[in-house]
Amino acid sequence: MTSSTGALKAPRAPPTPPSDGPTQHKADIKTTTAGASSLSQTDDALGDAPSNPPHPNNNLQYDEATYKRIRHKVDLRLCTIAGILCSLNLLDSGVLSSAAVTSMLTDLGLDVGNRFSISIFIFTISSIVFQLPSTIAVRLLGPRIWFSVITFAFGLITLLTGFVKTWQQMIALRILLGAAMAGIFPGLAYLISTWYPREEQQLRFAFMQSGEVIILATGSLVNYGLNRLDGKGGLEGWRWMFVVQGMCTCIIGIMTYWWMVDFPENSDKSFRFLTRQEADIVASRIEKDRGDVVAQKFAMMEVLKHAKDVKIWGFACLFFMQNIVSTALAYFVPIILQNGLGYSSDAAIILSAPPYYYAIAPVLLSSWYADRFRIRGPVVTFNATCIITGFAVLGFAGNSGARYFGVFLATGAYVANWAALTAYQANNVVGQWKRVFTAAACTMFNGAGGIAGSFIVRNSEASHYTTAVWVSIGSHLLMISLVGLLTVHFYLANRLLNRTGKLLEQTEGFRFTY
């Protein structure tokens, strides 16, 4: 160990570089005076090895206080901007749900048939189509460039939505919005997973979730104020919601270029962030944890080959079940409060905010516990049980106060499960392109769940919304069952490793987390 200054010492031995595929490459590490290192790899039969990528030195010496100081800098920089960008993504649902209890549906003809539900799921279809290419672009173009471009783009589209005249124009912009937003959540989930060892990930996903739900809840209150501008400047109140949010998002999109950070091995290039030595410490920590800091040279087949891994589709199905509930709540809570519980339009907008503020407590507490004891499945199961209980109270309780409590319980549990499920999948895959594929696949299935969720809240079933309640309960009973199957699989795989020494995820020392 070093002294309290955290000065670096020379490495004792070279590390073994990671591989996204079945072939492990040999490497010769040469340490530079700046503490960085270069990697010279032999070509393999697949021809996919990078020629001279940067590579961390996983034998750097530093004290724990130095690492905690660096981690704190990463938390403040990365988790804050990730939370803001994800919240801007979710604020779309917040604006649309708030606007749905104003004159928007009548003004645009969205109150005819299933047009409002179509405006939700057409956005999701567009997002699903572009999620994998957009997540790949994060790796190829870099987080700073890609996130700033797509954030500015969906801010501009949101602004223009405030000036649509027909429901067809709304649908067209929703398609463009889905394409622009496609890379936000999977890209950020992937980026965060590259920055932290597995035992630290869920709490960082929780930090991201906390930031986004704070802004999402505050957005509901802002929408209430903007709705009271109805008629000002010749615009209806709901139009002001879209215009103001769009302008704010465009500004944040520009700021993102300087605020966002690059991947750990290149983080010294980020604007006023880590030094080269600090970046090497972070990269060496990741390399020691799972050996996948360096990405292979891009080839589409190197991404798509991971579709053969069945557990990825298991994780994806969990996100499908999760988003059935989250879409129903995110888009329809104001409608449920108005039509189901009898609140006025303004009260429905205001009362949709407190459940999200409450959600900060369960997501942080459950994530801290999960990281502290290195468990994932039991936390997912507990949150799913709370969601089932919340929807049962919402659907079957006899008074409005109890049913509003059900909204609190379900909202807190599903927000907590976002962090839990994201850590669950990120903890159990190795390799940069496999992480990209898994994040995109999970988010695509998440979007498919959103399509289902957009149709289960039926106004004809007010005030108890029987279909939404039973589908939400059933989906989370299936979630608990699937988590049980994955847990058994991971347990048996770890036991096989103990008996035979067979590598898991083609990585020495890797064990599944369940």
C-alpha positions in Angstrom: 0.0 0.0 0.0 1.0 3.6 -0.5 1.2 6.4 1.9 -1.8 8.6 2.5 -0.8 10.7 -0.5 -1.9 7.9 -2.8 1.3 8.1 -4.9 1.6 5.4 -7.5 4.2 2.7 -7.5 5.5 0.6 -10.3 3.5 -2.5 -11.2 4.6 -5.9 -10.1 3.2 -8.0 -12.9 1.3 -7.5 -16.2 -2.5 -8.1 -16.3 -4.3 -10.4 -18.7 -6.6 -8.5 -21.0 -10.3 -9.3 -21.3 -12.1 -10.8 -24.3 -15.6 -10.5 -25.5 -15.4 -13.8 -27.2 -14.2 -17.3 -26.4 -10.5 -16.6 -27.2 -8.3 -15.2 -24.5 -5.4 -13.0 -25.9 -2.0 -12.7 -24.5 -0.6 -9.2 -23.9 2.6 -7.4 -23.3 2.1 -4.4 -21.0 4.4 -1.4 -21.1 4.0 1.2 -18.4 4.5 4.8 -19.4 5.8 7.5 -17.1 2.3 9.0 -16.8 1.0 5.8 -15.3 -0.8 4.8 -18.5 0.0 1.6 -20.4 -0.2 0.3 -23.9 -1.3 -3.1 -25.1 0.2 -5.1 -27.9 -2.0 -8.1 -28.8 -1.4 -11.0 -31.1 -3.9 -11.5 -33.9 -6.4 -14.3 -33.4 -8.4 -16.5 -35.8 -11.4 -14.1 -35.6 -9.4 -11.1 -36.5 -11.2 -9.0 -34.0 -8.5 -8.0 -31.6 -7.7 -4.3 -31.3 -4.3 -3.3 -32.6 -3.1 -0.9 -29.9 -5.9 0.0 -27.5 -5.2 1.7 -24.2 -5.1 -0.8 -21.3 -5.2 -0.3 -17.5 -2.5 -1.6 -15.2 -4.4 -3.7 -12.6 -1.4 -3.8 -10.2 -1.3 -0.2 -9.4 -0.8 0.5 -5.7 -3.0 3.0 -3.9 -4.7 3.3 -0.6 -8.5 3.0 0.0 -8.8 6.7 0.9 -7.5 7.6 -2.6 -9.9 5.3 -4.3 -12.9 6.6 -2.3 -11.9 10.2 -3.1 -11.8 9.3 -6.8 -15.1 7.4 -6.6 -16.7 10.4 -5.0 -15.7 12.6 -7.9 -17.1 10.0 -10.3 -20.4 9.8 -8.3 -20.8 13.6 -8.4 -20.1 14.0 -12.1 -21.5 10.9 -13.7 -24.5 10.0 -11.6 -25.8 13.6 -11.6 -25.8 14.0 -15.3 -27.1 10.5 -15.8 -30.0 11.2 -13.5 -30.8 14.5 -15.2 -30.7 12.9 -18.7 -32.8 9.9 -17.6 -35.3 12.3 -16.0 -35.6 14.3 -19.2 -36.4 11.0 -20.9 -39.1 10.2 -18.3 -40.4 13.8 -18.2 -41.8 13.1 -21.7 -44.2 10.7 -20.0 -44.7 13.2 -17.2 -45.7 16.0 -19.7 -47.9 13.7 -21.7 -49.7 12.4 -18.7 -50.1 15.9 -17.2 -51.3 17.2 -20.5 -53.8 14.3 -20.8 -56.0 15.8 -18.0 -56.1 19.2 -19.8 -57.6 20.2 -23.1 -54.9 18.5 -25.2 -56.8 15.3 -26.0 -59.8 17.3 -27.3 -57.7 20.0 -29.0 -55.8 17.4 -31.1 -58.5 14.7 -31.4 -56.6 12.3 -29.3 -59.7 11.5 -27.3 -61.2 9.5 -30.2 -60.8 5.7 -29.9 -57.3 4.5 -28.9 -55.4 7.5 -30.4 -53.9 8.5 -27.1 -52.7 5.0 -26.4 -51.3 4.9 -30.0 -49.3 8.1 -29.4 -47.7 6.2 -26.5 -46.9 2.9 -28.1 -45.8 4.4 -31.4 -43.1 6.3 -29.4 -42.1 2.9 -27.9 -41.9 1.1 -31.2 -39.6 3.8 -32.6 -37.5 3.6 -29.5 -37.2 -0.2 -29.7 -36.0 -0.1 -33.3 -33.2 2.4 -32.5 -32.0 1.2 -29.1 -29.3 -1.2 -30.2 -27.6 1.1 -32.8 -27.9 4.0 -30.4 -26.2 2.1 -27.6 -23.5 1.0 -29.9 -23.0 4.6 -30.9 -22.2 5.4 -27.3 -19.1 3.2 -27.5 -18.1 4.2 -31.0 -18.6 8.0 -30.9 -18.0 8.4 -27.1 -20.5 9.4 -24.4 -19.8 13.1 -24.5 -20.6 13.5 -28.2 -23.5 11.0 -28.5 -25.4 12.0 -25.4 -25.2 15.7 -26.2 -26.4 15.2 -29.7 -29.4 13.0 -28.9 -30.4 15.1 -25.8 -30.4 18.3 -27.9 -32.4 16.5 -30.6 -35.2 15.2 -28.4 -35.3 18.6 -26.7 -36.0 20.3 -30.0 -38.6 17.7 -30.9 -40.4 18.2 -27.6 -40.4 22.0 -28.1 -42.0 21.5 -31.6 -44.7 19.3 -30.0 -46.0 22.4 -28.3 -47.1 23.7 -31.8 -48.8 20.7 -33.3 -52.3 21.2 -34.6 -53.5 17.6 -35.3 -53.2 14.2 -33.8 -51.4 13.0 -36.9 -48.7 15.6 -36.4 -48.4 14.5 -32.8 -47.9 10.9 -33.9 -45.2 11.9 -36.4 -43.2 13.8 -33.7 -43.7 10.9 -31.3 -41.9 8.6 -33.8 -39.0 11.0 -34.1 -38.9 11.5 -30.3 -38.7 7.7 -29.7 -35.7 7.5 -32.1 -33.9 10.4 -30.4 -34.5 9.1 -26.9 -33.7 5.5 -27.7 -30.1 5.5 -26.5 -30.6 7.4 -23.2 -31.4 4.7 -20.7 -29.5 1.7 -22.2 -26.5 3.9 -23.0 -26.3 5.4 -19.5 -26.9 2.0 -17.8 -24.0 0.6 -19.9 -21.8 3.6 -19.2 -22.3 3.4 -15.4 -21.7 -0.4 -15.5 -18.2 0.3 -17.0 -17.3 2.7 -14.2 -17.9 0.6 -11.0 -17.0 -2.8 -9.7 -20.0 -5.1 -9.5 -20.5 -4.7 -5.7 -20.8 -0.9 -6.1 -23.2 -0.8 -9.1 -26.7 -0.9 -7.7 -26.3 2.0 -5.4 -25.0 4.1 -8.3 -28.0 3.1 -10.4 -30.0 4.1 -7.4 -28.3 7.5 -7.4 -29.3 7.9 -11.1 -32.9 6.8 -10.3 -33.1 9.2 -7.4 -32.0 12.1 -9.5 -34.5 11.3 -12.2 -37.5 10.8 -9.9 -36.8 14.0 -8.1 -36.8 15.9 -11.4 -39.8 13.9 -12.7 -41.8 14.7 -9.5 -40.8 18.3 -9.7 -41.8 18.4 -13.3 -45.4 17.5 -12.3 -45.5 20.5 -10.1 -44.0 22.7 -12.8 -46.6 21.4 -15.3 -49.3 22.5 -12.8 -47.8 26.0 -12.9 -47.4 26.0 -16.7 -51.0 24.8 -17.2 -52.1 28.0 -15.5 -50.5 30.0 -18.3 -53.4 28.8 -20.4 -54.1 31.4 -23.1 -50.9 33.4 -22.5 -49.1 34.2 -25.7 -51.9 32.5 -27.7 -50.9 29.1 -26.4 -52.9 26.6 -24.3 -51.5 25.5 -21.0 -50.5 22.1 -22.2 -48.5 23.6 -25.1 -46.5 25.7 -22.5 -45.5 22.4 -20.9 -43.9 21.0 -24.0 -42.3 24.3 -25.1 -40.7 25.0 -21.7 -39.4 21.5 -21.2 -38.1 21.4 -24.8 -36.1 24.6 -24.3 -34.6 23.4 -21.0 -33.7 20.1 -22.6 -31.9 21.8 -25.5 -29.8 23.8 -23.1 -28.9 20.8 -21.1 -28.0 18.9 -24.3 -25.4 21.6 -25.1 -24.1 21.5 -21.5 -23.8 17.7 -21.7 -20.8 17.8 -24.0 -18.7 19.3 -21.1 -20.5 17.7 -18.2 -20.6 14.1 -19.4 -17.5 11.8 -18.9 -15.8 9.4 -21.2 -15.2 5.7 -20.5 -12.7 4.9 -17.6 -9.7 4.2 -19.8 -10.1 7.5 -21.6 -11.6 9.6 -18.8 -8.6 11.9 -18.5 -9.8 13.4 -21.8 -13.1 14.5 -20.1 -13.5 18.2 -19.3 -11.9 19.0 -15.9 -12.4 15.5 -14.5 -9.8 12.9 -13.6 -6.0 12.9 -14.1 -4.4 10.1 -16.0 -3.2 8.5 -12.8 -6.7 8.7 -11.3 -8.2 7.2 -14.5 -5.7 4.3 -14.3 -6.7 3.6 -10.7 -10.4 3.3 -11.7 -9.6 1.2 -14.8 -7.4 -1.1 -12.8 -10.2 -1.6 -10.2 -12.6 -2.6 -13.0 -10.0 -4.9 -14.6 -9.4 -6.7 -11.3 -13.2 -7.1 -10.8 -14.1 -8.6 -14.2 -11.3 -8.0 -16.7 -13.3 -6.2 -19.4 -12.2 -2.6 -19.5 -10.9 -2.7 -23.0 -13.4 -3.2 -25.8 -12.7 -5.3 -28.9 -12.6 -3.7 -32.3 -16.2 -3.2 -33.4 -17.9 -5.8 -35.6 -21.6 -6.3 -35.7 -21.3 -10.0 -35.4 -19.2 -9.5 -32.2 -22.3 -7.7 -30.8 -25.0 -10.0 -32.2 -23.3 -13.3 -31.2 -24.4 -12.7 -27.6 -28.0 -13.3 -28.6 -27.2 -17.0 -28.1 -26.9 -16.4 -24.3 -30.3 -17.5 -22.9 -29.8 -15.6 -19.6 -29.8 -12.3 -21.5 -33.3 -12.9 -22.6 -34.2 -13.9 -19.1 -33.1 -10.5 -17.9 -34.9 -8.9 -20.8 -38.2 -10.6 -19.8 -37.8 -9.2 -16.3 -37.7 -5.7 -17.8 -40.8 -6.4 -19.9 -42.7 -7.3 -16.8 -41.4 -4.3 -14.9 -42.4 -1.8 -17.6 -45.9 -3.0 -17.8 -46.4 -1.5 -14.4 -44.1 1.6 -14.8 -45.8 2.7 -18.0 -49.3 2.3 -16.5 -48.2 4.4 -13.6 -46.1 7.0 -15.4 -48.6 7.8 -18.1 -51.9 7.2 -16.3 -51.5 8.1 -12.6 -53.0 11.6 -13.2 -55.9 10.0 -15.2 -56.4 7.4 -12.4 -56.4 10.2 -9.8 -58.9 12.2 -11.8 -61.3 9.6 -13.1 -60.7 6.8 -10.5 -60.3 8.8 -7.3 -62.4 11.8 -8.2 -59.7 14.6 -8.0 -59.8 17.7 -10.1 -57.5 18.2 -13.1 -55.1 20.5 -11.1 -55.2 18.3 -8.0 -54.4 15.2 -10.1 -51.3 16.8 -11.5 -50.1 17.9 -8.1 -50.9 14.6 -6.4 -48.9 12.6 -9.0 -45.7 14.1 -7.6 -45.5 12.9 -3.9 -45.2 9.2 -4.8 -42.0 9.9 -6.7 -40.5 11.9 -3.9 -41.3 9.0 -1.6 -39.6 6.5 -4.1 -36.2 8.0 -3.2 -36.2 6.2 0.2 -36.9 2.6 -1.0 -34.5 2.8 -4.0 -31.6 4.1 -1.9 -32.1 1.8 1.0 -32.7 -1.3 -1.0 -29.7 -0.6 -3.2 -27.4 0.1 -0.3 -28.5 -3.2 1.3 -28.0 -5.1 -2.0 -24.5 -3.8 -2.6 -23.6 -4.2 1.1 -24.4 -7.9 1.0 -23.8 -8.6 -2.7 -27.3 -9.9 -3.4 -29.7 -9.1 -6.3 -32.5 -11.7 -6.7 -33.9 -11.4 -3.1 -34.1 -7.6 -3.5 -35.9 -7.8 -6.8 -38.3 -10.3 -5.3 -39.0 -8.1 -2.3 -39.7 -5.1 -4.5 -42.0 -7.2 -6.8 -43.9 -8.3 -3.7 -44.4 -4.6 -2.7 -45.7 -3.8 -6.2 -48.2 -6.6 -6.0 -49.4 -5.3 -2.6 -49.6 -1.8 -3.9 -51.7 -2.7 -6.9 -54.0 -4.9 -4.8 -54.6 -1.9 -2.5 -55.1 0.4 -5.4 -57.6 -2.0 -7.0 -59.5 -3.3 -4.1 -59.4 -0.8 -1.2 -62.7 0.9 -0.3 -61.6 4.6 0.1 -59.5 7.1 -1.9 -56.9 7.6 0.9 -56.0 3.9 1.0 -56.0 3.6 -2.8 -53.6 6.6 -3.0 -51.4 4.8 -0.5 -51.4 1.9 -3.0 -50.0 4.3 -5.6 -47.2 5.3 -3.2 -46.3 1.7 -2.5 -46.3 0.6 -6.1 -44.4 3.6 -7.3 -41.6 3.3 -4.7 -41.2 -0.4 -5.4 -41.0 -0.1 -9.2 -38.5 2.7 -9.0 -36.4 0.6 -6.6 -36.6 -2.4 -9.0 -35.2 -0.3 -11.9 -31.9 -0.1 -10.0 -32.1 -3.7 -8.8 -32.8 -5.2 -12.2 -30.2 -3.0 -14.0 -27.5 -4.2 -11.5 -28.8 -7.8 -11.8 -28.0 -7.9 -15.5 -24.9 -5.8 -15.4 -23.4 -8.0 -12.6 -23.7 -11.2 -14.6 -22.3 -10.4 -18.1 -18.7 -9.7 -19.0 -17.3 -7.9 -22.1 -17.9 -4.5 -23.5 -20.0 -5.5 -26.5 -21.9 -8.1 -24.4 -22.8 -5.2 -22.0 -23.9 -3.1 -25.0 -26.1 -5.9 -26.3 -27.6 -6.8 -22.9 -28.4 -3.2 -22.1 -30.1 -2.7 -25.5 -32.0 -6.0 -25.3 -33.3 -5.3 -21.9 -34.4 -1.8 -22.9 -36.1 -3.1 -26.0 -38.1 -5.6 -24.0 -38.7 -2.8 -21.5 -40.2 -0.9 -24.4 -42.4 -3.8 -25.4 -43.6 -3.9 -21.8 -44.4 -0.2 -22.3 -46.6 -1.1 -25.3 -48.6 -3.5 -23.2 -48.8 -1.1 -20.3 -50.2 1.6 -22.5 -53.3 -0.5 -23.1 -54.1 -2.0 -19.7 -55.5 1.3 -18.2 -59.0 1.5 -19.6 -61.2 4.5 -18.9 -64.2 2.3 -19.3 -63.0 0.4 -16.2 -62.9 3.5 -13.9 -62.7 3.7 -11.0 -61.0 0.4 -10.1 -59.2 -0.4 -13.4 -59.5 -4.1 -13.1 -57.4 -5.1 -16.1 -54.5 -2.8 -15.0 -54.5 -4.2 -11.5 -54.6 -7.9 -12.5 -52.1 -7.6 -15.3 -49.7 -5.8 -13.0 -50.1 -8.4 -10.2 -49.8 -11.3 -12.6 -46.7 -9.9 -14.4 -44.9 -9.5 -11.0 -45.8 -13.0 -9.9 -44.1 -14.2 -13.1 -41.1 -11.9 -12.3 -40.7 -13.6 -9.0 -40.8 -17.0 -10.6 -38.2 -16.1 -13.3 -35.8 -14.6 -10.7 -36.1 -17.9 -8.8 -35.1 -19.8 -12.0 -32.1 -17.5 -12.7 -31.0 -17.8 -9.1 -31.0 -21.6 -9.3 -29.0 -21.4 -12.5 -26.4 -19.1 -11.1 -26.1 -21.1 -7.9 -25.5 -24.3 -9.9 -23.1 -22.6 -12.3 -21.0 -21.3 -9.4 -21.0 -24.8 -7.8 -19.8 -26.3 -11.1 -17.0 -23.7 -11.1 -16.0 -24.8 -7.6 -15.9 -28.5 -8.6 -14.4 -28.4 -12.1 -12.7 -24.9 -12.4 -14.7 -24.3 -15.7 -14.6 -20.6 -16.5 -17.8 -18.6 -16.3 -18.2 -15.9 -19.0 -14.7 -16.9 -20.3 -13.2 -14.9 -17.4 -10.8 -16.1 -14.8 -12.2 -15.7 -11.2 -15.7 -14.6 -12.3 -18.7 -15.8 -10.4 -22.4 -15.1 -10.9 -24.1 -12.7 -8.5 -27.6 -13.8 -7.4 
